[in-house]
């Protein structure tokens, strides 16, 4: 076999291995991403639990990068301290090595049933979690098939002079081998794939034992690079930088002694086909044992190197939309949710300032309201762009993830509408009324203040519905519309009474009184109440998705089936299955 043919076959098999890894990771994340995230969050109080959680979640996801993104999002939000996050990453490194251990065994016979079972599960299952489990099974089957192909392809390489000369040039150059492996792992975003490739090269005697260990060290370093490069804030860089420094310290200590380490491992009866993966596991276990007792001191050092940044002057600048999180749909959607909550806080502040303007007539709040409206617009635009980027990086075909994207987008649009009403309709009208001398009466101000209080409570309830999607909270939010209609009716009554008093005053020739001046062509209290009702309509929109997604009860389903049987014109619909374009690997 020619060297060119071998390179082509190797490229295809490595690509298949990477794609299988991607399918396993995305399948588990889409089906079980939220439970895994909650499990990680529950086990962060103590370092040993955080370490074990990192091992378990990485073993399931087959990607330490995905685990690192979850931990990084918790750290950036202040939910997780840096010390337990470093413990999670030490566990994630061990979990990656365990995955490589399992996949290194000759399990070629498992590939066909995994592929067949995964395809059938994905095609015929209606449940989202079960379909994603089928996707993960397909990915695992592809990985095993790719590894078997690598073994067959690399066998004849020993007799290919060109490739042997290239690979054997790494002999005696451990630093060069480390750098080459680092770059390959960085490009592939998978240390598991590179370690398994190194193991295949060593098994077929294409490279020697010391060179294979140097390549494994480079794979460890390269696996920590993507998260660090994509982190966009100092707070987000702390965890991936700490992970990289831990691995780099271990690599620097081990690099001069690779020859002796290889001889020691071979002396304790470790065969060549297990040498690379066993060294990978031993290296990460030693790092965990060495650094786990000192993660707090290491965290303090990282905090001094990367202190808390000064909060941005521009409140419309996004704080949580990390580019690195786009590799994990679950984490990216959580980041977009947090930015949406920031938008809600700014809108709530605008509502409170508008009430202050109504009561006191002090126009000093006008610049703040206008600036907040502009900031809400910029932040909303950033969130929408981030949601588009999520769809570009990851195929959001999971029903829950797709629904969450729609919920966030709807929330952003409604909050922007509320901000626009406050800044460009409500506030401007109040200022014009004051300039004309048309001041609301005390009773009208009291009525509008009561409506304001209802709006603020509805806004808080809307955010609770946005976060938890509880049908009971959504129903309460919709029921508050009745209360707001009652308050609007009371404001209308006050406006009618004031118009009647103004008409009587004009007949009596006393139209210059304050009450008469307050009743213009358009009643001020009616205009303000109308704007507040429009705002509440946008807040009530948060409830509709949660209400519409409520599953019908067993009694309701039974009634629906009975009605369908009695209907003579009903048509039987085909079973809902994946569309032809819904590929399992997307």
N, C-alpha and C positions, 0 to 999 in steps of 0.2 A: 504494500500500500504506500502510495506516495505521501510525502510530507504535506503537500497541499490538501489532499483528501483527508488526512488525519486532522489538520487544523479545522477544516470545514465541519467534520463530524464532531470534533470537540466543541466548537462554537455552538452547534445546534443542541448538543446534550447539556452544556452549561446553561444555555438559554432555557431549555425545558426544566432544568433543575430550579432555576430562579423563578420561573413562572409557577411551578408547583408550590414553591415556598410562599409566593405571593397569594396563591389561591387558598392555601391553608390559613394564612394569617387573616386575610379579608373574610373568609368564611366564618371563622371563629369570632372575629370582631363584630361582624354584622349580626350574627345569631346570638352572641352572648357577650357583646361588648359592654353593655350597661351593667349586667350582673358582675362581670369581672372588675369593672371600674369600682363598683360599690364594695366588692370584696377587698380590693386593694385599699380603699378608703377606710374600711373598718379595722384593718390589721396594721395600722401605722403607729399605734401608740408606743410599741416597744420595738427595739431594733431586731431582736431575734424573729419576731413575727413578721416584721417588714422584710427581713431577709428571706424567710420562707415563702412569703407572698410573691416576692420577685421571682423565686425559682418556679413556683407553681404556675403563675400566669404566663411566664415566658415559655415554659414547657408546652402549655396549651396553644399559645399564639405562634410558637416557633419563631419568634422575633423579639430580640431584646430591644430593638428600636421602638416597637410598639409599646412595650412596657415602660421604656424610658420616656416616651411622649406622655403617657398617663401621669407618671410621677412628676414630670416637668410641669404639666398643667397644674397639678396640685401645689407645687412649690411656687410657681408664679402667682397663684391666687392667694397664697398665704395660708392655705388649708393644711399643707404639709411642710414641716420644718425641713431644713436642708439635711440634717444628720440622718433621720430615718429614710429620706429619699436616697441618700448615698448607700444606705443599707439595702434598699430595694434594688439598686443598680448592681451591687455586688451579687445579690441573689439572681438577678437577670443574667449576669455573665455566667454563673454556674448553670442556670437553666439552659442557656444556649449550648453549653458544652454537653449537657445531658441529651439534648436533641440530637447533636452530632453523634453521640454514642449509640443511640437507638438506631439511627439511620445508617450507621456504618456496618451493621450486620447484613449478611446476605439474605435479603428477604424478597428476592425477585419474584417468587411464586405468589406473594401477596398483592403484587401490582394489578394483575387482571381482575380479581374479585373486587378490589377496592375501586377500580375504575368503573366496572360494570355496576356495582352497587351504588356508587356515587352518582352516576348518570341517571339511573332509574329513580333514585331518591329525589334528585333535583328536578327531573322532568315531571314526575307524577305526584309529588307531594304539594299540598296546598299551604301548609304551615310555613311561615317564613324561617323559623329556626331550623326546622327539619331540612328545608331546601338548602340552607347555608351549611348544615352538617354534611349534606351530600356534596356541596362544593368543596368543603375541606377534605372529604374522602377522595375526590377526584385529584386534588392537589397532592395529597400524600401518595396516591398511586403514580402520578407523574414523576414525583421525586424519586421513588424507588425505581421506576423504569429508567429514568435518566442515570441513576447511579449504576445500574446494571449495564447500560450502554457505555458509560465511561470505562468500566472495567474491560469490556470487549474492545473498545477503541484503543485504549492505552496499552493493551497487550503487545501488539506489533510495533509500538513506538520504540521498544528496546532495539529493534533492528533497523531503525530509520536514522541514518548518520546525521542528517541536518538537525532534526529536533533533539537528538541526544546531545549533540555538541552545544546547542543553545542552552538546554536545561542543565547540562553538566558544567557549564561555565559558571554556575552559581556556587560550585564547590569551592570552599575557602573564602567565600564572600558573603558571610551571614548578613551584614548590614545591607548589601544590595538586594539579597533575597527578601529581607524584611520590608524594604521600601517598595519593591515590586508587588509583594502581597498586599501591602497597605493600600496602594493605588487600585489594585484589582478589587479589593473588598469595598473600598470607597465607591468605586464605579458601580459595583453590583448591589450595594446596600444589603449584603448578606454574608456574614462571617461563616455561617453554617455551610453554605455552598462552597466557599473557598477551602475550608478545612476538609470537607469531604473530597474535594478535588485533589488537595495535597495528599490525602490518604491514598487515593487511587494511584497517584504518581509514585508514591513510595512503595505501594504493594507490587507494582509492575517494575520496580527497580530502575525507574527513569531518573530518579534523584536519590541522593543518599540521606541517611537519617539526620545528620546535623542540618542539612539544607531544609529538610521538611520541617524541623522544629523552628527554624528561623522564619519560614513561611507562615507557620501557625502563629508566631508572635506578631507578624505583620497583619494577619487576619484579625487578631484581637484589637490591634490599634485602629485598623481601618473601620471596624464595626462601630467605633465611637465617634468617627468623624462626621457623618451626615447630620446628626442632631446638633452638634456644636456649630457647624457652618450655617445651618438654617435658623438657629436661634437669633432672634432680632433684638432682644433687650438684654441688659446685664443680668437681670434677675433670672431670665430663662437660660442664660449661658452657664450659670453656676454649676448646675447638676451635670450637663454633658462635659464641661471642662473638668470637673472633679473625677468623673468616670474615665476620661482620657488620661488624666495625670496618674491615676491609680494603675491603669494598664501600662502606661509608659514607664512608670517606676519599676514594675515587675519585669518588663522587657529589658530595661537597661541592666538590671541585676542578672538576668538569665542569659543575655546575649553572649558574654565572654565565655560562658561555661557550657555552651550547647554540646560540644563534643563529649565532654564528660557526662552530661545529663543523658545523652543518647546511649552511651556505653552502659550507664547505670540502668537505664530502662531495659535495654536488651539483656543485661545480665540477670534481671529478675524475671526473665522468661516472658517478656512482652514481644509478641511477634510483630513483623513489619507492617502487617495489614491493620494492626491496632495501635501502632506507636504514635501516630499523629493525633488521633482522637483522644487517646489516653493522656498524652502530654497536655492537650487542650484542656481537659477536665482537671488534671492535677494543677496546672498553672492557675486556673481560676479559683480552685479551692484554696490554694496557698494564699492567693491575694485576699480572698474573703477572710481567712483566718488571721492574716497579718493586719488588715485595715479595719475590720469590724469593731474591735475594741476602741479604735481611735477616730471614729467617724465624726464625733462631736468636735474634737480639736481640728480636724481637717475642715469641717464645715465653717468653724470660726475663721480659719485662714482664708477660705474662699470668700467669706463675707467681707473680709478686709480688702482682698484683692478686687472684688467686684461689689462695691457698696451700693446701697439703695440709690437709684437715680433720682434726681430732682423731678418732682411731678411736673408734667408738661403744662405750660401756660395755656395752651389751647385745649379746652375740654373736649373738643370735637376730634381729637386725635385718639385713635384706637389704642388700647393698652393690652388687650388680650388676644388679638388676632394673629397668633403665631404662625408663620409660614411653615415651620417644621411640623406643626400638628396636622397639616393637610394629608400626611401619610396615613392618618388614622381618622376615619370619619367620625367616630364617637367623640374623640377629644376635640376635633375641630368644631363640631356642633355645640359642644359644651362651651367652647370659647366664644362662639357667636352668641350663645344665650347670655353669657355674662356681659357682653357689650350691649345687648338689648336691654338688660336690667339697668345699665348705666344711662341709656337713653331715657328709660322710665323715670329715673331719679331726676334728670334734668327737666323733664316735662312736669314732674310734680313741683319742682322749685319754681318753674314759670307760673303754674297755677297759683301758688301761694303769693308770689309777687304781684300777680294781677289782682288778687283780693286786697292786698295792701294798697295798691293804687286806687281801687274802688272806695275803700274806707277813708283813706287819708287825703287822697288827691295829690300825693307827693309824686312828681314825675321823675324822681331820681332813679327809680327802678326801670325806667324805659330802656336805657342803654343795656342793662343787664338782660332784660327780656329779649331784646333784639339779638344780642350776642349769643344767648342760649339757643335761640331759634336757628341761627346759622350753624352753631355747633351740632345741634341735633341733625341738621341736614347733612353735614359732612360725615358724622358718625354713621348715619343711616346708609349713605353711599358706600362707606367702607365695608359695612356689614354685608350689603348686597353683593359687592365685589368679592368678598370672602366666600359667600355661599356659591357664587359662580365658580370660584377656584376649587371649592370642594368637589363640585360636579365634574370639573376638569381632571382633577387628580384621582378621584375615586368614583366608580360608578355607583350612584346612590339608587340601587334598585330594591333595597330592602324597604318593605312597606312602612315600618316605623321610622326609619331614617328619612325616607321621602316625606312622610307626614310631618316630621320635625322640621325639615327644611321649609315646608309650606307654612308651618306655624310661626317660625322665626321671621320669614319674609312678610307674612301678614301683620305680625306685631310691629315690625319696623315701619311698615307703611301706615298703619293706624296711628302710631306715636308721632310720625311726621305730620300727619293731618291734624292731630291735636295741637302740636306745636304751632303749626301754621294758623290755626283758628285763634289761639291765644295771642300770638304776636301780631298778626295782620288783620284780624277782625275785631276781637274783643278789646284788646288794649287800645288800638287806634280809635275805636268808637268811644271808649271812655274818655280819651284825651280830647276828642272833638266835642263831646258833651260838656266837658269842663271849660273849654275855650268859649263855648256859646253861653255859658252860665246856666246850663240845664243840669242841675244837681239832683240826684235821686234823694227821695225822702228817707227818713230814718226807717220807716216800715219797709220800703223797697230794698234798702241796703241790708236789712235783717233777712229778708226773704232770699236775696241773692247770696248772702253769706251762708245760709242754710243749704242752698243748692251747691255751693262750693264745697262745703263739708261732705255732702253726699258724693260729690265727684272724687274727692281725695280718697274716701273710703272705697269707692268703686275701683279707683286706680290700683290701690293696694290689693284688692280682691282679684282684679284682672291679672296682676303679676303672679298671684298665687295660682290662678288657673293656668297661666302660661308655663309655670314651672312644673306643676304636678298634674295638670289635666284631670282633676277630680270632677266627676259629673255633679256631685253635690254642690261644690263651690261654683261651678258654671251655672247651675240652676239658680243659686242665690244671686249671682250677678245679673242674670236676666230678670229676676223678680224685682230688682231694685229699680228697673225702668218704671214700674208702677208708682213707686215713691217719688221719682223725679217728675212724672207727669202730674202728680198731685201738687208738688211744689210749684211747677210751672203754672198750673191752674190758679194757685193762690197768687202768684205774681201777676197773672192776667187780671185777676179781680182787683188787685191794688192799682193796676194801670187804668182800668176802667173807672174806678172811683176817682182817680186823680184827673182823668180827662173830664169827667162829669163836673168835678169841682172847678176845673179851669173854665168850662163852658158857662157855669153859673157866675163865675167871677167876671167873665167878659160881658155878660148881660147886665151885671151890676155896675160895670164900669171900673172894676178894680183889677184889670188884667196885668197890672204891673207887679203883683205879688209874686213871691218866690215860687209858690205852688203853681201858679199859672205859667211862669217862665219855665218850669220843669216839664211841662206837658207840651212838647212840640208836635210836629207832624207825625213823627214816629216816636212812640213811647220808649224811653231809655230802658226801663226795666224789661219790657217785652223783647227788645233787641238783645240785651244781655242774657236773658233766660233762653232765647233761641240759640245763641252761641253755646251756652252750657249744655243744652239738650243735644246739640250736634256733637259736642265732645263726648257726652255719655254714650251716644250711639256708637262711636268708634271704640269706646272702652267695652261696651257690651259685645262687640264683635269677637273679643277674645274667648267668649263662652261658646260660640257656635261649634267650633271643631270638637271640643270635648263632649258636647251634648250629642252631636251627630255620630260620634264614634262609640256611643254606649251600645253594648251588645244587647240584643233583645233577650228577655227572660224566656225560660222554658215554656211558660204558658203562652207568651206572645208568639213564639215559634210554632207551637201547636195550633194556635188559632190561624196563623198564616197558612200552615199546611192544609188545614180543613177548608179554608176559603179557596185555596188553589184547587183542591179536589172538586169542589162544587162548581168551579168556573168552567163552562164548557168550551171556552175559546182559548184556554191557556196553552202556551207553547213551552215545550221542554227545552231549556237552554243547555248548551253543551257545558261540560264541567270546566271550571276555570283552571287553566293551566298556564304555564309560562308562554309568552309570545315567542314566535320564531326568532326574533332578534335578541331575546334574553339569553345570552350565552352564559354558561356556568362560570366561565373564567373571567367575566367582566367585573 
